[in-house]
């Protein structure tokens, strides 16, 4: 497949200066960074494409060659007749530096302390945690307090989170000289990888803590109290700052995110702040009219008047009997939907009475049926003619 235009990949133009190219690159790199697109299988490939484009256009010589010859400038080791011999740019085709730019500028703090020009800090921020919580519709209506148990990492008490048994400061890693990353030449590119000796930390602990093995944190289950506000819906996210995983070697703690799922109810169906309740009524009650009692989500009951001649599907509104708005004023409504029930298991006497009722019936008693069958008769007559 042909490569896309590098300017198109970055969302930039040929007239953009270095600052404009870098701004466009940061935006695209943030958009497609794999850490922010766990559910997108194409994100990693697009992220690499963005890095390749910026690695070329940020270098003035490469940019000039690309503007003149396009992708052909770098094919088969040449530059379309221009640039430096062999198209190698003196070994300056540094893919790793492009990756480092966006990683340092955009994700250093989020990932736990990447420092520009100085390698990686020994302290890393702890990971954010997710907890899925199911609550009843009644809990969502009133709000509630829930206690949950969360398995997570906490700061090691034996070394106060430093990872060192005697409190000594970590030593600079001799393999990467404290940079936390090493470089390897792969043809045209120089690729940066995390240092295998120190795990990308840039520092090593000479005498690790016996309780945490030098990590500065240990696994532990914690009990937390969570306040569920009234009006929550499925998908509501509650953030508990600092209640996530402990940082590595004294780094800041991550956050805990509670994702709410409201269970289905036996009586009520929710639609935002409104509630729907289907209420069965007898054929006689629907025909003659009358009063019925219906339940409400607060545990109470309301009396509803059924108009005579009501049909299935008729709705009546109870204002203010729905769900509260989340973090806002107001209350939804409750809608009662009638479901007229046809009687079953009739006795002989009941059948006799119904048959007598049917014989006494007139078109005006069943206007919808009468209208329908008139249309059917007209349709058949038209087909015959």
GUTOR-862589 format. One record per residue (C-alpha): residue in one letter; x, y, z. Coordinates in steps of 0.25 Angstrom, whole numbers, plus 5000, padded with zeros to 4 digits. Example, Ala and Ser with C-alpha at 12.3 -4.5 7.8 and 13.67 -1.06 7.14 Angstrom:
BEGIN
A504949825031;S505549965029;
***
This chain:
BEGIN
X500050005000;X500550144996;X501050235008;X500150355011;X500650495009;X501450525022;X500750665023;X499450595022;X499850495033;X500150615042;X498950705038;X500050805034;X500450885021;X501750915014;X501751055019;X501751015033;X502951055041;X503650965051;X502751015062;X501550985054;X501950845050;X502350815065;X500950865069;X500250775059;X501050655063;X500750675077;X499250675074;X499350555065;X500250475075;X499250505086;X498150455078;X498750325074;X499650295086;X499350145089;X499250175104;X498050255101;X497450165091;X497350025097;X496149995090;X496650035076;X497449925069;X497950025058;X498450135068;X499850075069;X500050075054;X499550215052;X500450265064;X501650205057;X501250265044;X501150405051;X502550385057;X503150345044;X502550465037;X503050565048;X504450495048;X504550535034;X503950675034;X504650725046;X505950715040;X506250835030;X507050745020;X506050635020;X504850725019;X505550795007;X505750665000;X504350615003;X503750744998;X504450734985;X504350584982;X503350524992;X503550384997;X504450354986;X505550434993;X505750325003;X505550204994;X506650104991;X507650185000;X507550304991;X507050444991;X506550464977;X507850534973;X507850634985;X508350634999;X509450555005;X510050434999;X509350305002;X508150365008;X508650335022;X508750475027;X510050445034;X509250345044;X508350455048;X507050375044;X506650365059;X505250305060;X505450295075;X505650445077;X504250475071;X503650375080;X504350435092;X503850575088;X502450545090;X502650445101;X503450555109;X502450665106;X501150605107;X501150475115;X502350495125;X501550535137;X500450435134;X501350325133;X502150355145;X503250455143;X503950455129;X504950575130;X505350655118;X506850635116;X507150565129;X506650425127;X505550365135;X505250395150;X505350275159;X503950305164;X502750265156;X501250305157;X500350185161;X499350125151;X497950175152;X496950065156;X495550035151;X494449965160;X493049925154;X491949945164;X490549905162;X489449975170;X487949965171;X486950065165;X486550095179;X487950125182;X488050215170;X486850285174;X487250315189;X488750315188;X489550225197;X490850195204;X491550065199;X492749995205;X493649925195;X494949845196;X495949875186;X497249795183;X498349895180;X499749935183;X500050025195;X501350085199;X502349995206;X502450025221;X503749955223;X504550055214;X503450165214;X503350145199;X504750175195;X505050025192;X506350025199;X506549945212;X507550045218;X506950175213;X508150195204;X507950275191;X507850195178;X509050185169;X509150225154;X508950105145;X510350075138;X509650015126;X508950145122;X509650245130;X508350285137;X507650315124;X506650195126;X506750165111;X507750105101;X507850115086;X508050015076;X508350045061;X507349975051;X507750015037;X507250155035;X506650165048;X507150185062;X506150115072;X506150145087;X505650045097;X505550035112;X506849995118;X506749845122;X507749865133;X506849965141;X505549945135;X505550085129;X505750145143;X507150205141;X507450165155;X507750035162;X507550005177;X508849935183;X508149885195;X506649855192;X505649855203;X505249715207;X503749735208;X503549805194;X504749755187;X505249895183;X503849935177;X503450025189;X502049965189;X501349835193;X500049775190;X498949795199;X497349795200;X496749915205;X495349955209;X494750085204;X493450155206;X492850215194;X491750315193;X490750285182;X490050415179;X488550415176;X488150415161;X489350325156;X489150255143;X489850135137;X491150185132;X491350295143;X492850305147;X493250345161;X494650375163;X495350355176;X496650435175;X497950365181;X497250235184;X497850155172;X499150085172;X500350135180;X501450195172;X502750125169;X503850165178;X503150275185;X502450325173;X501050385174;X499850295176;X498850275164;X497350295164;X496150195166;X495050205157;X493650145160;X492750115148;X491350105152;X490350005146;X488850015151;X488149885151;X486849865144;X485649875153;X484449775153;X483349885153;X484050015147;X484750045134;X485650165134;X485750265123;X486750375128;X486050445139;X484650385136;X484050245140;X483150155133;X482150055139;X481249965132;X480049935140;X479049825136;X477549855137;X476349765135;X475449785123;X474349825132;X475149935139;X475649985126;X474249985120;X473550045132;X474650135138;X475050135152;X476250165162;X477450075164;X478750095173;X480050085167;X481450075174;X482450185173;X484050175174;X484050245188;X483250125193;X481950195194;X480650185185;X479850275177;X478350265173;X478150275158;X476750295152;X476550215139;X475550275129;X474450195124;X474750125111;X476250125113;X477050045103;X478349975104;X479550065103;X478850185109;X479850265117;X479650355130;X480650445136;X481050455151;X481850585151;X483050585160;X482950435163;X484250395154;X485750405157;X486450525163;X487450595153;X488850565156;X489550675163;X488450765159;X487050815163;X485750755158;X485150625158;X484650535146;X483250485144;X482650345145;X481750295133;X480650195136;X480350105123;X479050025124;X479049885119;X477649835117;X477549685121;X476649585114;X476049495124;X476449345124;X475949215130;X474449265129;X473349185136;X472149145128;X471349255134;X472349355131;X472449305116;X470949315116;X470949465121;X472049505111;X471249435099;X470049515103;X470849645104;X471449615090;X470049595085;X469549725090;X470749795085;X470649905074;X471649975065;X471850095074;X472250005086;X473449955077;X473850075068;X475250025064;X474749885061;X473549945053;X474450045045;X475549935042;X474549835036;X473849945028;X475249965022;X475449815019;X474049805012;X474349925004;X475749865000;X475049724996;X473949794988;X475049874981;X475849744977;X474549684972;X474249794962;
***
